[in-house]
Amino acid sequence: MTSINSTQSLVLDLPPSCIEFCPVARDYLVVGTYFLEKKEQDASVGDTAEDDDEKSGDADKKPQTRTGSLVLLRVEGDEV
């Protein structure tokens, strides 16, 4: 199996979800990041079953927060 060695690396703020090279200017690429924030759970111990149903109904109405970015990069030889 052939191995590929890295010549350079880049650490992004969020996990990358896609990469796309520009078809016209092939030395440019865009890296898209996307992160869906987890809903916070209320971990109260003394709640009754009815209270749990009401709270879960309220929590379902709140949309999850999404975070993302587009990073434009240019490749010149072995440099990014």
C-alpha positions as CSV (number, residue, x, y, z in Angstrom):
1,M,0.0,0.0,0.0
2,T,1.3,3.5,-0.9
3,S,1.7,5.9,1.9
4,I,1.4,9.7,1.6
5,N,3.4,12.0,3.9
6,S,2.0,15.4,5.0
7,T,4.1,18.4,4.1
8,Q,1.8,20.9,6.0
9,S,-1.2,20.7,8.3
10,L,-3.9,23.1,9.3
11,V,-6.1,23.0,12.5
12,L,-9.6,24.4,12.0
13,D,-11.8,25.8,14.8
14,L,-14.6,23.3,13.9
15,P,-14.6,19.8,12.3
16,P,-14.5,20.0,8.5
17,S,-17.5,18.6,6.7
18,C,-16.7,19.2,3.0
19,I,-14.0,20.4,0.7
20,E,-14.4,21.8,-2.8
21,F,-11.9,22.9,-5.4
22,C,-12.8,25.8,-7.7
23,P,-13.3,24.4,-11.2
24,V,-12.1,27.6,-12.9
25,A,-9.1,28.5,-10.6
26,R,-7.9,25.1,-9.5
27,D,-5.4,26.5,-7.0
28,Y,-8.3,27.7,-4.8
29,L,-10.4,25.5,-2.5
30,V,-13.0,26.0,0.1
31,V,-13.3,24.0,3.3
32,G,-16.7,24.0,5.0
33,T,-17.2,23.3,8.7
34,Y,-20.4,22.5,10.4
35,F,-21.2,21.8,14.1
36,L,-24.6,21.1,15.6
37,E,-24.6,22.0,19.3
38,K,-26.1,19.4,21.6
39,K,-29.2,20.3,23.6
40,E,-28.6,20.8,27.2
41,Q,-30.5,18.3,29.5
42,D,-32.0,19.4,32.8
43,A,-30.9,16.8,35.2
44,S,-33.2,17.6,38.1
45,V,-33.7,14.5,40.4
46,G,-37.0,15.4,42.1
47,D,-39.2,16.0,39.1
48,T,-42.5,14.1,38.6
49,A,-43.4,12.3,35.3
50,E,-45.8,15.1,34.4
51,D,-43.1,17.7,34.9
52,D,-40.7,15.7,32.7
53,D,-43.3,15.6,29.9
54,E,-43.8,19.4,30.1
55,K,-40.1,20.1,30.1
56,S,-39.4,17.7,27.2
57,G,-42.2,19.4,25.2
58,D,-40.7,22.8,25.8
59,A,-37.2,21.5,24.9
60,D,-38.5,20.1,21.6
61,K,-39.7,23.6,20.6
62,K,-36.3,25.2,20.9
63,P,-34.1,24.8,17.7
64,Q,-30.6,23.4,18.1
65,T,-27.8,25.9,17.5
66,R,-25.7,25.3,14.4
67,T,-22.3,26.8,13.9
68,G,-20.1,26.7,10.8
69,S,-17.6,28.5,8.6
70,L,-16.2,28.6,5.1
71,V,-12.4,28.7,4.9
72,L,-10.9,29.9,1.5
73,L,-7.4,28.4,0.8
74,R,-4.9,28.8,-2.0
75,V,-2.5,26.0,-3.0
76,E,0.8,27.2,-4.4
77,G,3.1,24.3,-5.1
78,D,3.4,22.5,-1.8
79,E,2.2,25.5,0.3
80,V,-1.4,26.1,1.4
